């Protein structure tokens, strides 16, 4: 099976940088996803890491270390609209495309 | 921008009624999924499909059923709605290509918020 751990809640200041960590235990996976979900809305795709290292996409970056079972999402120049839950998710292994979602980290951005 | 649609967006219905939640995608994705999510809680996979005529139960037991007669359409049916079915239901699909490789990135519809009285 797959097990994902994330902090439940975080608070950060507008304009700052915040790092949301995700640790996992799994017997195998294709890649690791990060999704953003605003309250009452559907998750939207942010990033996908297959190989170890950093993937940068504008203000958001995601990092993966398979050997450490660890990933993080880095949000720079925080804006109020970044207040949302951030879901770490593991893709299935091989051709098995089920995705396992973590419970998510609720980020509150304050002025 | 993902092209996946759900109807209705909101539904309030009495106990015992039969309901069907619609989900359609125009991306030609083979894989489709239904999730159930209560406010502030995690996503729970209740059904998935790998293609036409393929349906599987997910990780969370559900009294709902699904069908996949066409690639683009994956409706979910509750034969007899109960208050315990009150939740948000999210449909997703995957199977597109990124950089020439098949990806399991899931794209979500806007969801149906169901309330059973």
Interface residues (C-beta under 8 A of the other chain):
Chain A: X30 X31 X33 X39 X40 X41 X42 X43 X44 X45 X48 X87 X91 X92 X97 X98 X99 X101 X102 X103 X104 X106
Chain B: X2 X31 X33 X39 X40 X41 X42 X43 X45 X48 X50 X88 X90 X94 X95 X98 X103 X104 X105 X106 X107 X108 X109 X110 X111 X113
